[in-house]
Amino acid sequence: MGRARQKKYDKLSYGLVTGIMIPLVIFFGIYLARYSEIPVKDYLINLWQLKVTFKILSLCGFANLMVFFLFFRKKMDKAARGIIMATFLYALLFLLFEII
């Protein structure tokens, strides 16, 4: 990736959106690969009843770690900060739902 292109994507907002989207894409990718015969609504209801929804989403959040290191190695520090912010937002969300 050229330096001009790196500079174009080295933004906090790009990292934040990427960090929010990656766990969701992985979550629904798992659904499509493994449980596509079940309607999405039933799938989510089953996960909620088993109380594993947030555990699975938190595991999907580990993919942010790989993207963070990719941005960090490419010297895209602002985008890497966005990934960290998204990860903290997920952590805060999980803590709030654990309390409720």
N, C-alpha and C positions, 0 to 999 in steps of 0.2 A: 504494500500500500504506500503510495507516494506521500510525501510530507504535507502537501497541500490538502490531500484527501483526509489525512489524519487530523489536521487542524480543523477541517470542516466538521468532523464528528466528535471532536474533543470538547464537548459541551456537557454541562451538568444535566440539562434536560434530557439529552440523548441517553446518558447513563441511567437516569432515573426511570425513563420509560422502558429501556431495555431490561433493567432490573426488576421491574414490575411484571413485564410480559413473559419473561423466560420461565418462571415457575408455573404460570398459568398454561403456557403452551405445552410444557412437559406434562402437567397434570392431565390436560385433555388429550395429549398424545398417548398417554397410558390408557386412558379411557378408550380411545379409538382402536388401539392395538389389541386390547385385551377384552373389553366389555362392550363392544359396539352393538351387540345384539340387544342390550338393555337400553331403554330410553334414558337420556341424560337426566331427566328429572328423577326417575326411579333410582338411578345410580347415585345421585347426590343425596337423596333421601336415605338410601341404605347406608351410605358412608356416615351421614349425620346420626342415624340411629345407633350405629356401631361405635360412635364417638371417635372416629379415626380421620375425619376430614382434615383437621388442622395438623395432625401428625403427618399425613401424606403430603400436604402442602408445604410443611416445613422441610421435609426431605427433598421436595422439588426445589426448594430455595438453595440447596447446596450447589446447584448449577450456577448460581450467581458467583460463587467462589471462582469457578473456572473462568467466567467472563471477566471478573475483576482482575485476575492475574493476566489475562490476555491484554486488557487495556493498560494495565500497569507496565507490562513488558514493552508495549508499543509507545510508552511515554505519553499516554492519553490520561493524564492525572485527573482532569475535571470529569471525564466520563467515568473513571474509576470511583470517584467520590459519589457520583450519582448512583452507582451500583450499591455502594455501602449504604447510602441513604435509603434506597429501596429495601434493602435487607433489614435495616432497622425499623422501617415502617411495617414490614411483615411481622417482625418480632413483637412490635408494639400491638399490632392487631391480634396476634395469637395470645398475648398476655391479657388483653382486654376480654377476649372470648373465654379464656380460662377462668377469669374472675366471675363472669356472668353466668 
